[in-house]
Amino acid sequence: MQIELLKQPIRSYRTIEIRETEEMVENSIIVPDSKPDIRNMLLADAECFVTSVEKSGRMVEVGGEIRYRILYVSDTPEQRPESIVTHFTWSFSVP
């Protein structure tokens, strides 16, 4: 009986470091001219989406978009509910 020796490369990956970072993003939302002014805010919601991650040396550049949804009562005699949906792009570097 003959034994055959098989050689295969093994690749392994391990996490070296895990970091959690917080970034403060400020943005102004202006009511479009086509919408009535705001009398009272009912709901403000935001979702954040990461659209790009790029490694550059020891830094990581992260970019994305924030989608805002705002529901409000209009400043008109009818006081009907209105909504605004707007986008804001962002990016920052993580060491």
OpenMM code with the backbone's topology and positions (N, CA, C; nanometers):
from openmm import Vec3, app, unit

residues = "MET GLN ILE GLU LEU LEU LYS GLN PRO ILE ARG SER TYR ARG THR ILE GLU ILE ARG GLU THR GLU GLU MET VAL GLU ASN SER ILE ILE VAL PRO ASP SER LYS PRO ASP ILE ARG ASN MET LEU LEU ALA ASP ALA GLU CYS PHE VAL THR SER VAL GLU LYS SER GLY ARG MET VAL GLU VAL GLY GLY GLU ILE ARG TYR ARG ILE LEU TYR VAL SER ASP THR PRO GLU GLN ARG PRO GLU SER ILE VAL THR HIS PHE THR TRP SER PHE SER VAL PRO".split()
positions = [
    Vec3(0.0840, -0.1163, 0.0000),
    Vec3(0.0000, 0.0000, 0.0000),
    Vec3(0.0896, 0.1241, 0.0000),
    Vec3(0.0595, 0.2138, -0.0916),
    Vec3(0.1384, 0.3348, -0.1052),
    Vec3(0.0572, 0.4546, -0.0549),
    Vec3(0.1205, 0.5445, 0.0211),
    Vec3(0.0543, 0.6632, 0.0744),
    Vec3(0.1016, 0.7844, -0.0048),
    Vec3(0.0045, 0.8662, -0.0470),
    Vec3(0.0364, 0.9861, -0.1237),
    Vec3(0.0251, 1.1082, -0.0324),
    Vec3(0.1253, 1.1934, -0.0376),
    Vec3(0.1279, 1.3143, 0.0441),
    Vec3(0.0678, 1.4297, -0.0362),
    Vec3(-0.0372, 1.4904, 0.0166),
    Vec3(-0.1020, 1.6040, -0.0481),
    Vec3(-0.0656, 1.7313, 0.0269),
    Vec3(-0.0228, 1.8329, -0.0465),
    Vec3(0.0099, 1.9626, 0.0137),
    Vec3(-0.0871, 2.0659, -0.0410),
    Vec3(-0.1579, 2.1330, 0.0496),
    Vec3(-0.2523, 2.2374, 0.0110),
    Vec3(-0.2316, 2.3584, 0.1017),
    Vec3(-0.2310, 2.4775, 0.0416),
    Vec3(-0.2153, 2.5972, 0.1264),
    Vec3(-0.3409, 2.6212, 0.2102),
    Vec3(-0.3200, 2.6699, 0.3295),
    Vec3(-0.4310, 2.7026, 0.4191),
    Vec3(-0.4270, 2.8527, 0.4435),
    Vec3(-0.5399, 2.9164, 0.4221),
    Vec3(-0.5510, 3.0600, 0.4481),
    Vec3(-0.6374, 3.0807, 0.5715),
    Vec3(-0.5891, 3.1646, 0.6581),
    Vec3(-0.6696, 3.1961, 0.7760),
    Vec3(-0.6710, 3.3475, 0.7959),
    Vec3(-0.7832, 3.3971, 0.8401),
    Vec3(-0.8006, 3.5391, 0.8665),
    Vec3(-0.8382, 3.5553, 1.0125),
    Vec3(-0.7862, 3.6611, 1.0727),
    Vec3(-0.8237, 3.6878, 1.2105),
    Vec3(-0.8434, 3.8374, 1.2290),
    Vec3(-0.9308, 3.8706, 1.3179),
    Vec3(-0.9574, 4.0105, 1.3486),
    Vec3(-0.8495, 4.0597, 1.4431),
    Vec3(-0.7841, 4.1681, 1.4043),
    Vec3(-0.6769, 4.2222, 1.4868),
    Vec3(-0.7320, 4.3192, 1.5905),
    Vec3(-0.8255, 4.4029, 1.5482),
    Vec3(-0.8794, 4.5034, 1.6392),
    Vec3(-1.0210, 4.5408, 1.5967),
    Vec3(-1.1060, 4.5617, 1.6945),
    Vec3(-1.2422, 4.6077, 1.6682),
    Vec3(-1.2576, 4.7434, 1.7358),
    Vec3(-1.3046, 4.8407, 1.6575),
    Vec3(-1.3265, 4.9749, 1.7123),
    Vec3(-1.4678, 5.0197, 1.6818),
    Vec3(-1.5247, 5.0892, 1.7751),
    Vec3(-1.6536, 5.1535, 1.7525),
    Vec3(-1.6303, 5.3032, 1.7611),
    Vec3(-1.6695, 5.3724, 1.6564),
    Vec3(-1.6533, 5.5172, 1.6563),
    Vec3(-1.7882, 5.5835, 1.6342),
    Vec3(-1.8006, 5.7004, 1.6885),
    Vec3(-1.9206, 5.7810, 1.6673),
    Vec3(-1.8783, 5.9089, 1.5980),
    Vec3(-1.9573, 5.9508, 1.5053),
    Vec3(-1.9291, 6.0734, 1.4310),
    Vec3(-2.0539, 6.1611, 1.4357),
    Vec3(-2.0374, 6.2852, 1.4738),
    Vec3(-2.1489, 6.3792, 1.4791),
    Vec3(-2.1603, 6.4474, 1.3435),
    Vec3(-2.2777, 6.4377, 1.2830),
    Vec3(-2.3025, 6.4990, 1.1529),
    Vec3(-2.4142, 6.6008, 1.1699),
    Vec3(-2.3883, 6.7248, 1.1319),
    Vec3(-2.4898, 6.8295, 1.1413),
    Vec3(-2.5356, 6.8673, 1.0016),
    Vec3(-2.6647, 6.8864, 0.9866),
    Vec3(-2.7217, 6.9196, 0.8571),
    Vec3(-2.8492, 6.9996, 0.8794),
    Vec3(-2.8716, 7.0979, 0.7960),
    Vec3(-2.9951, 7.1768, 0.8021),
    Vec3(-3.0896, 7.1300, 0.6930),
    Vec3(-3.2144, 7.1140, 0.7290),
    Vec3(-3.3163, 7.0751, 0.6318),
    Vec3(-3.4072, 7.1956, 0.6110),
    Vec3(-3.4170, 7.2383, 0.4875),
    Vec3(-3.4983, 7.3550, 0.4533),
    Vec3(-3.6252, 7.3069, 0.3841),
    Vec3(-3.7379, 7.3592, 0.4289),
    Vec3(-3.8662, 7.3243, 0.3669),
    Vec3(-3.8663, 7.3803, 0.2249),
    Vec3(-3.8901, 7.2954, 0.1243),
    Vec3(-3.8923, 7.3451, -0.0139),
    Vec3(-4.0031, 7.4487, -0.0344),
    Vec3(-3.9833, 7.5362, -0.1326),
    Vec3(-4.0829, 7.6404, -0.1621),
    Vec3(-4.2168, 7.5814, -0.2043),
    Vec3(-4.2145, 7.4605, -0.2584),
    Vec3(-4.3392, 7.3970, -0.3032),
    Vec3(-4.4232, 7.3435, -0.1872),
    Vec3(-4.3657, 7.3365, -0.0673),
    Vec3(-4.4364, 7.2858, 0.0511),
    Vec3(-4.4726, 7.4011, 0.1440),
    Vec3(-4.5833, 7.3890, 0.2180),
    Vec3(-4.6177, 7.4932, 0.3162),
    Vec3(-4.5232, 7.4878, 0.4365),
    Vec3(-4.5144, 7.5980, 0.5079),
    Vec3(-4.4284, 7.6059, 0.6257),
    Vec3(-4.4759, 7.5105, 0.7351),
    Vec3(-4.3873, 7.4859, 0.8314),
    Vec3(-4.4155, 7.3919, 0.9406),
    Vec3(-4.4817, 7.4646, 1.0567),
    Vec3(-4.5930, 7.4097, 1.1023),
    Vec3(-4.6596, 7.4611, 1.2227),
    Vec3(-4.6175, 7.3771, 1.3430),
    Vec3(-4.6185, 7.2430, 1.3254),
    Vec3(-4.5862, 7.1517, 1.4343),
    Vec3(-4.5261, 7.0237, 1.3756),
    Vec3(-4.4164, 6.9770, 1.4339),
    Vec3(-4.3532, 6.8521, 1.3886),
    Vec3(-4.4252, 6.7329, 1.4507),
    Vec3(-4.4570, 6.6335, 1.3691),
    Vec3(-4.5197, 6.5114, 1.4185),
    Vec3(-4.4187, 6.3984, 1.4323),
    Vec3(-4.3293, 6.3867, 1.3329),
    Vec3(-4.2346, 6.2752, 1.3313),
    Vec3(-4.1114, 6.3145, 1.2521),
    Vec3(-3.9951, 6.2785, 1.3024),
    Vec3(-3.8692, 6.2956, 1.2291),
    Vec3(-3.7943, 6.1638, 1.2390),
    Vec3(-3.7582, 6.1076, 1.1246),
    Vec3(-3.6918, 5.9778, 1.1198),
    Vec3(-3.5744, 5.9870, 1.0233),
    Vec3(-3.4671, 5.9145, 1.0519),
    Vec3(-3.3503, 5.9147, 0.9638),
    Vec3(-3.2950, 5.7738, 0.9538),
    Vec3(-3.2479, 5.7381, 0.8345),
    Vec3(-3.1808, 5.6108, 0.8112),
    Vec3(-3.0444, 5.6403, 0.7510),
    Vec3(-2.9442, 5.5673, 0.7959),
    Vec3(-2.8079, 5.5865, 0.7474),
    Vec3(-2.7681, 5.4663, 0.6623),
    Vec3(-2.7117, 5.4922, 0.5459),
    Vec3(-2.6675, 5.3872, 0.4545),
    Vec3(-2.5204, 5.4082, 0.4208),
    Vec3(-2.4382, 5.3057, 0.4391),
    Vec3(-2.2977, 5.3106, 0.3989),
    Vec3(-2.2913, 5.2716, 0.2519),
    Vec3(-2.2324, 5.3587, 0.1694),
    Vec3(-2.2248, 5.3322, 0.0256),
    Vec3(-2.0834, 5.3025, -0.0220),
    Vec3(-1.9822, 5.3389, 0.0580),
    Vec3(-1.8443, 5.3111, 0.0163),
    Vec3(-1.7543, 5.2955, 0.1378),
    Vec3(-1.6600, 5.2021, 0.1263),
    Vec3(-1.5564, 5.1816, 0.2272),
    Vec3(-1.4258, 5.1635, 0.1511),
    Vec3(-1.3259, 5.2461, 0.1836),
    Vec3(-1.2001, 5.2429, 0.1111),
    Vec3(-1.0848, 5.2467, 0.2097),
    Vec3(-0.9886, 5.1556, 0.1928),
    Vec3(-0.8722, 5.1513, 0.2814),
    Vec3(-0.7582, 5.2261, 0.2156),
    Vec3(-0.6945, 5.3140, 0.2927),
    Vec3(-0.5809, 5.3914, 0.2428),
    Vec3(-0.4731, 5.3904, 0.3504),
    Vec3(-0.3755, 5.3026, 0.3358),
    Vec3(-0.2714, 5.2903, 0.4383),
    Vec3(-0.3309, 5.2383, 0.5672),
    Vec3(-0.3168, 5.3168, 0.6744),
    Vec3(-0.3722, 5.2769, 0.8038),
    Vec3(-0.5060, 5.3450, 0.8325),
    Vec3(-0.5625, 5.4117, 0.7327),
    Vec3(-0.6907, 5.4806, 0.7478),
    Vec3(-0.7980, 5.4102, 0.6659),
    Vec3(-0.9207, 5.4222, 0.7114),
    Vec3(-1.0354, 5.3708, 0.6370),
    Vec3(-1.1282, 5.4886, 0.6104),
    Vec3(-1.1601, 5.5109, 0.4844),
    Vec3(-1.2524, 5.6180, 0.4441),
    Vec3(-1.3899, 5.5560, 0.4247),
    Vec3(-1.4872, 5.6049, 0.4994),
    Vec3(-1.6235, 5.5522, 0.4935),
    Vec3(-1.7148, 5.6638, 0.4440),
    Vec3(-1.8026, 5.6309, 0.3498),
    Vec3(-1.8953, 5.7302, 0.2962),
    Vec3(-2.0350, 5.6730, 0.2865),
    Vec3(-2.1328, 5.7600, 0.2833),
    Vec3(-2.2696, 5.7115, 0.2753),
    Vec3(-2.3703, 5.8221, 0.2578),
    Vec3(-2.4924, 5.7882, 0.2941),
    Vec3(-2.6042, 5.8798, 0.2747),
    Vec3(-2.6996, 5.8664, 0.3926),
    Vec3(-2.7550, 5.9781, 0.4343),
    Vec3(-2.8593, 5.9780, 0.5367),
    Vec3(-2.9886, 6.0205, 0.4686),
    Vec3(-3.0936, 5.9423, 0.4874),
    Vec3(-3.2249, 5.9759, 0.4316),
    Vec3(-3.3161, 6.0194, 0.5459),
    Vec3(-3.3639, 6.1416, 0.5363),
    Vec3(-3.4531, 6.1983, 0.6378),
    Vec3(-3.5976, 6.1900, 0.5909),
    Vec3(-3.6868, 6.1562, 0.6831),
    Vec3(-3.8313, 6.1612, 0.6584),
    Vec3(-3.8926, 6.2440, 0.7705),
    Vec3(-3.9632, 6.3477, 0.7323),
    Vec3(-4.0235, 6.4381, 0.8302),
    Vec3(-4.1721, 6.4497, 0.8007),
    Vec3(-4.2520, 6.4304, 0.9040),
    Vec3(-4.3974, 6.4455, 0.8942),
    Vec3(-4.4357, 6.5628, 0.9840),
    Vec3(-4.5114, 6.6558, 0.9281),
    Vec3(-4.5462, 6.7754, 1.0044),
    Vec3(-4.6857, 6.8249, 0.9686),
    Vec3(-4.7377, 6.9119, 1.0565),
    Vec3(-4.8651, 6.9797, 1.0322),
    Vec3(-4.8310, 7.1134, 0.9669),
    Vec3(-4.8989, 7.1421, 0.8558),
    Vec3(-4.8679, 7.2646, 0.7815),
    Vec3(-4.9238, 7.3886, 0.8508),
    Vec3(-4.8583, 7.4998, 0.8264),
    Vec3(-4.9008, 7.6280, 0.8828),
    Vec3(-4.9966, 7.6969, 0.7847),
    Vec3(-5.1081, 7.6297, 0.7590),
    Vec3(-5.2134, 7.6815, 0.6702),
    Vec3(-5.3458, 7.6736, 0.7458),
    Vec3(-5.4493, 7.7383, 0.6976),
    Vec3(-5.5794, 7.7297, 0.7667),
    Vec3(-5.6319, 7.5857, 0.7768),
    Vec3(-5.6008, 7.5002, 0.6778),
    Vec3(-5.6488, 7.3603, 0.6828),
    Vec3(-5.5683, 7.2748, 0.7803),
    Vec3(-5.4448, 7.3146, 0.8100),
    Vec3(-5.3535, 7.2407, 0.8979),
    Vec3(-5.3437, 7.0933, 0.8583),
    Vec3(-5.3245, 7.0690, 0.7321),
    Vec3(-5.3155, 6.9311, 0.6846),
    Vec3(-5.1736, 6.8760, 0.7066),
    Vec3(-5.1608, 6.7434, 0.7202),
    Vec3(-5.0274, 6.6839, 0.7365),
    Vec3(-4.9491, 6.6877, 0.6049),
    Vec3(-4.8210, 6.7124, 0.6156),
    Vec3(-4.7300, 6.7167, 0.5006),
    Vec3(-4.6076, 6.6322, 0.5343),
    Vec3(-4.5321, 6.5967, 0.4315),
    Vec3(-4.4093, 6.5211, 0.4562),
    Vec3(-4.2970, 6.5733, 0.3680),
    Vec3(-4.1754, 6.5550, 0.4164),
    Vec3(-4.0543, 6.5907, 0.3424),
    Vec3(-3.9620, 6.4693, 0.3474),
    Vec3(-3.9060, 6.4321, 0.2341),
    Vec3(-3.8026, 6.3283, 0.2275),
    Vec3(-3.6820, 6.3924, 0.1613),
    Vec3(-3.5667, 6.3879, 0.2280),
    Vec3(-3.4462, 6.4505, 0.1736),
    Vec3(-3.3246, 6.3634, 0.2029),
    Vec3(-3.2163, 6.3865, 0.1305),
    Vec3(-3.0938, 6.3072, 0.1425),
    Vec3(-2.9776, 6.3982, 0.1808),
    Vec3(-2.8804, 6.3405, 0.2493),
    Vec3(-2.7582, 6.4109, 0.2864),
    Vec3(-2.6426, 6.3130, 0.2743),
    Vec3(-2.5409, 6.3458, 0.1941),
    Vec3(-2.4250, 6.2573, 0.1802),
    Vec3(-2.3194, 6.2951, 0.2835),
    Vec3(-2.2441, 6.1958, 0.3291),
    Vec3(-2.1437, 6.2168, 0.4322),
    Vec3(-2.0229, 6.1275, 0.4052),
    Vec3(-1.9105, 6.1624, 0.4660),
    Vec3(-1.7920, 6.0759, 0.4639),
    Vec3(-1.7003, 6.1170, 0.5783),
    Vec3(-1.6235, 6.0217, 0.6295),
    Vec3(-1.5251, 6.0503, 0.7321),
    Vec3(-1.4181, 5.9423, 0.7312),
    Vec3(-1.3052, 5.9722, 0.7947),
    Vec3(-1.1920, 5.8797, 0.8002),
    Vec3(-1.1805, 5.8217, 0.9397),
    Vec3(-1.1478, 5.6935, 0.9455),
    Vec3(-1.1289, 5.6235, 1.0723),
    Vec3(-0.9838, 5.5771, 1.0783),
    Vec3(-0.9089, 5.6156, 1.1818),
    Vec3(-0.7676, 5.5714, 1.1899),
    Vec3(-0.7559, 5.4246, 1.2245),
] * unit.nanometer
topology = app.Topology()
chain = topology.addChain("A")
for resn in residues:
    res = topology.addResidue(resn, chain)
    for name in ("N", "CA", "C"):
        topology.addAtom(name, app.Element.getBySymbol(name[0]), res)
